Amino acid sequence: QTQRRNRTVTRIYQLNMAKMTLRRPAAALLCLIIVGLLVQDVASFAPPASPAVVLSSRTNNHHHSKVANPSTSTSTTLHATIPSWTYYSLAHVIGGTTGTPIVISGTKKGGWFDRIPKPKINPPNFVFGPVWTLLYSLMGVSVSRIVKASSPQSSFVLKLWYGHYALNLIWAPIFFGLKRFRLGFMISSLLVLTLGGILPLYHAIDPIAAYLQIPYVLWLSFATVLNYQFCVLNPANGIGVNEAMRQADLIKKEEEIGGGEYTDDMLQSDLKELQRAAAEYAGL
């Protein structure tokens, strides 16, 4: 019963976290769409034509001015259309949420992420959702400007960008799913290098498209430093097992024994048993 209750509480917590994670990107994207509509409406606004002023002369050589009333009324219509960049932003945000279930599973309360040493500069978990939603939205706006520019270099630059974006998406499964911090650091470093090569090409086509990526450059640089500090605080042993992997295995063992505490001594005993079994299987 205790194990069943613990699992139920864990599932409820995961569902609540999933709802909160989905609400934040949706709210941020809705705000961006509203701002875009307002900007476009203001840009397309045309004030009504001023009444024409007609000068007429009388036979007594006195000049009088009078205002001619227009024969037809003038009306102003505001056309609210969805900006083209909205679709690109939406696609980038949706793509960015593909790793959300893995992140939620890794950062759940009482999970392995809570048990490992963390850098002092590590932000609270709730910061990452809104920040990445904004960054993915800006990525979409930037890409839409490159597409709209129709430069001879646009096709090549967009291929580079989509490769970079795909590399960005696999970071979360590597870091939070496989708990491979060093591999995650290598991917993050490669993201910084490739972005440094893409932005000058963006600037040559559309400077604003490059400037929109500045927040991403700053956050990616910070995330790379943060990833490195995780590697330092959670080094892997001789067989490639770091503290995150060890804590995840401890939690799994605790669940198997019905919620009881699985100590380090129990883990070492199991590891020795596995090594002994492996040696016998290999005929050593």
N, C-alpha and C positions, 0 to 999 in steps of 0.2 A: 504493500500500500504506500509506503514511504517513497519507493522508487517511482511508482506510478504518479504520485502527487508531484514529485520533483520534475518529472517529464512534462506533466500538464502545465506547471508554472513556467517551465522553460519555453514551451510552445506558445503560451499566451504572450510572454515577453517578446518572442521573435515576431509574432503577428503585429504587436503594437509598434515595434521598431520598424517593421516593413511599412506600416501605414504612415508613420511619421516621415520615413525616408521618401516615400512617394509623394506625400503632400508638399514637402518643401520644394522639390524640383517643379512640381506643377504650379505652385503659387509663384515661384520666381519667373517661370516661363510666361505665365499669364500677365504678370506685371510688365515684362518686356514687350509682349504683344500690344498691350494697351498703350505703352509709351510710343511704340512704333506707329500705331494708328494715329495718335495725336500729332506726332511729328509730321506724318504724311498729310494729314488734314490741314495743318497750318501751312505747310508748304504749297498745297494746292488751292488755298483760299484766294479768291479774287474778289475785291470789293466791288460794289455796284458802280456803274458808270455815273459820273457827275452830270447833273443837268446841263444842257447846252445853254450858253449865254449868247443871245442874238442882239446885235446892235442894229437899230433902225433910225432913219432920219425922217423928219417931218418937213413940210414945205416952208415952214417959217424958220428953217435953218437951225432949229433947236434939236440937239441930239439927245435922245432918251434911250436908256438901256432897259431891256426887259428880259425876264427869264422865261424861256419856252418850256412848257410842261411836256415831258415825253409822252408820246401817244400810247406807248405800251409800257407796262410795269417791268421793272428789272428785278430779277430774283437771283439769289446766290444759292447754289446747291453744293453741299459738301459730300464728296464721294468717298466713302470709307471702304477701302480695299485692303486686304491682308498683304503686307509687304512681302516681297519675294524672299528676303532673308529669314523670315519666320520659319519657312519649311526647312532651310538648312540648319537653323538653330535647333528646331525640334528633332531633326534626325540625329544631330550630334548629342543632344541631351538623352534621347532614348538609347542610343548606342552606349553612352556612358553609364547607364543604369544596368547594363548587362551583368556587371560584377557586383551589384548591390546585394543580392542574396548571399554571396560569399563573404562580403564584408560584414554583413549583419551576423552571420553565423560565427565569424571569427571574433567579433567584438561584443558578443552577448555578455550579459552580466554573469560573472563567475566563470567565464571561459578562459582559455589559455592567454588571451591578450591582457586580461586583468592581472595575470599572475607573473608576467615577465617584467624585467626591468625596462623602464622607458626613459628616453631623454627628457631633460628638463624643459626643452623647447617644444615638446609634443603638445599640440593644441587639444582641447576637449573634443570628444568624438562628434558632438553635434555641429562642429564648425565645418567639417569636411563636406557634408551634403550641400549646403547653400553655396559654398565656395566653388565646388566643382560644377554645380548647375550654372552658375554665372559664367565660369570659364568656358564650358561647352557651348553656351549660348553665344558668347563673343566669337568663339571659333567659327560657328555657323555664319555669323554676320560677315566675318572676314572672308570666308570661302565664297560667299555669295557675291562679294565685290570682285573677287578674282574671276569668277565665272562671268559676271556682267561686263567686265573689262574687255573680254574677247581678244586678249592679246595673243600673238603667235606663241608666246611662252606659257600661256595659261594651262594648256593641257599637260605639259611636262611638270609644271609646278604643282598642279593638283594631284598628279600621281605620287609625287614625293610626299605631299601632305597626307593623303589617304594611307600611305605606308606608315607615316609617323603616327597617325591616329590609331591604326590597328595595333601598333606597338604600345601605345598608351593604354589600350583596352586590356591587354594581357597582363599588365602590371599587377592589378588587384588579385587575379587568380594565383599568380606566382607568390605574392607577398602574404596574402591572407589565407589562400587556399592551401598551397603547398608549404607555406611557412619558410620559403627559401629566401632569406633576407639578402644574402650576397648576390644571388641571381637577380633579385629585385633591384639592388643597387646598380648592377651592370645595365639593366634595362633603363633605369632612370637616367643614368649617365649618358646612355646612347640617345635618349629622348632630348636631352639638353644639346648634345652635339648636332643632331639632325635638325632641331629647331633653329639652331644658330646658322645652319646653311640655308634653311627655307626662308627665313625672314628677309634677308637681302633680296631674294627673288620676288617676294611679295612687294617689297618697297619699290622695286623697279617697275612693277605693274601698277600698283595702287598703294601709295604711302599710307593711307588711312587703314587699309587692310593689315598692314604691318603693325601700325600703332595699336590696333585693337588686340594684338597678341601680347602686348607688354605685360598685362596682369598675369597671363599664363607663364611668361618667361620668369617673372619674379616668384610665382608660387612653385613652379617646377624646380627652380634652383633651390628653394627652401626645402621642398619635399626630398630632393636628392641628398641634401645635407642631413635631413632627418633620418632617411633610410640608412645612411652611413653610420649614424650614431646607434641605430638599432643593431647593426652588425657588430659594432664594437662592444655594446652592452650584452649581446647574446651571441657569443662566438660558438662556432660549431666544433665538435670534438673530432677525433681522428676518423670517425666513420660518417662524418657529415651531419650529425644530429645536434641541433642547437637547443636553447632553452625552451623556445616556443614549441618545438616538436616534442620535447620531453614532457612539458606541461600538458599538451594535448593528449599524449599517451596516458598520463596519470589520470586525467579526467575520464578517459575512456575506461580505464581499469576500475575507477571508483563507481562508474555507472554499472559495470558488469557485476560488482560485488554488492549491489543494492544500495548505493549511496554512502557506503562506509568510506573511511579514509584510506587511501592507497599510499603508503609511505615510500620514501626513497629506498629503504632497505628491501621492501617488496619488489620494487622495480629492478634493483640491482640483482636480486635473486632470479627474477624472470629473465634478465639479460644473460646471466651466466648459464641458465638452463637452455636458452636459445643457442648460445655459443657452443655448448656441449653437444646439443642435438645436431647442430650444423657440422661440427667436427666429425661426429660419428657418421653422418650421412656422406661426408666427403671421404671417409675412409682413413682419416688421419689418426 
